[in-house]
Amino acid sequence: MSDPERELRVSKIRNGTVIDHITAGQALNVLAILGIDGDEGVGVSIGMNVPSDKLGTKDVVKVEDRELSQGEVDVLSLLAPEATVNIVREFEVVDKKRVERPERVVGLLTCPNHNCITNQDEPVESAFGVVDDGVRCEFCGEIVREDIGDHLAVH
């Protein structure tokens, strides 16, 4: 029997994507990665810092009428390594997948090294290799270990 005080009361979506087990506090960065800023006209529900048996607290994002590509799912792993992505059609989960870390991320992050060529007025797109403890700039070698969301190029 579930505890009514611990239930998250957000209505089911007919079609779209539910991203669950997002690292607490990262939901808005997840929306930024997906390019969702509210102007699209699609329904978005966000639960932030909600109770989770697995994580202690977590964020949840529901995006109506949009299914994420595998590339989008993989990039989410940088912010939410424990996330699960559920594809919903006619109120039923038809596909459930765990995120997987990509080997490389291009054009999504900014390098924190102000002297990096990607931060100069050069036609160079940022590129980061994904390493065990974060991401490494392929141009200058700078490693971002924490707060990867603070380096999103899509803010």
N, C-alpha and C positions, 0 to 999 in steps of 0.2 A: 504494500500500500504506500503510495507516495505522500509526502508531507506537503500539504497545500501551501505552507508558508515558503517552501523552497522551489515551487514551480515557477517557471518563467512563462508569463502569460502574454505571449505574442501569437497572433493568429497564424494559422498555417497559410502557406502560399499555394496557389493553384499550379503555377509553372515558374521555374527559375532555379536559383541556386541558394543553398544554405551553407554558409561557412561556419563551422562549429569548432570549438576548442582553440580559438585564436588567443594568443598570449594577451593577458589582461592589459588594457590600455592601448592596444594596437589597431582597433577597429577602424579608426579614421585613416590611419596609414594604409590599411588594406583597401579602403575605398579610393584613396589617392592612387595606389598602384593600378587599380581597375579603371581609373579615369572617371570615377563617379563623383560628381560634384553637386548633384541635385538638378541640373539643367536638362537632364535626359528625359524627364517625365516618367521614369519607371519608379515603382514603389520600392523603398528600401527601409528595412527595419534593423535597428541596431540595439543590441544589449551589451552594455559595458560593465565590467567588474561584477558579473553575476556569479553565484556560487557554482563550484564544480568539484565533484568528488575526485576527479583526476588531477586537476591543476590548482585546486584551492579556489581561485577565481579565474574567470575567462571572459572573453568577448564573443559575441555571436553576430553574424551579419546575414540578413536575408535580402536577396536581390530578385525582384519579380521580373519575369519574362526575359531572363538572360541566363545562358549557360556558359560557364567559363571554359576557355580553351585549356588544353593541357599545359601550354606555356604559361598562362596566367596562374594556373594551379601551382606549378613548380616555383614560380617567383614568390608566391605567398610563403613558401617555406623559410625564406630569409627572415620574415617577421613573425611567423607563427609555425615553428617546426612541428608542433603537435596537431595542427589543424586537420580537420576532415572536411571534405567538400561533398555535399549531397546535391545531386541533380533531381529536381522534383518536376513531375508531369502529372497533371490532373490530381493534385494533392498527395501523390504517392512518390516515395523515394525510388527512383529507377536505377540510380548509379551512385555508389559511395566510394570515394577514394581518399587515401591519405596523400598529403603533399610529399613531394620528393625534391631534395635539393638539386638545383641545376649545377652544371659544372662551371657555367659562365653567365654573367648578366651584362647586357650591353644597353647603354642609354637610359638606364633606370636610376642610377645613383650618381651623386656628385662626389668627387674626391675631396677629402678634408684638407689635403695638402694644397695650400694656396699657390704654390710654385709649380704644381703639376700642369703639364701641357693642356690637359682637359679643362683647366680653369683660365686659360689664356684666350685671346681672341684668335684661336686657330680652329679650322674646320675638323675637329677631332671629337668623336663621340666617346663618352666614357665606357670603359670595359673593366669588369672586375672578375677575377677568378674566385670561385667559392672554395674556401679552405676550411679546415676543421673548426677553427675558432672565429670565423667571420668571413670577410671578403677582402681580397687584395687587389689594389689597382694594378692593372697590367702595364701602365705607363711609368709610374714612379715607385711602385712597390708598397705604398702606404696601406696598412691593414686597418680595417674598421671592424672592431670586435663587439662593441656594444652600441646600442641606440642606432641601429641601421636605419630605422625610420626617419631619423633626423637628417639623413643624407639622400632622401628621395629627390630625384630631379623633377618629380611631377607635382610638387607642392603648388 
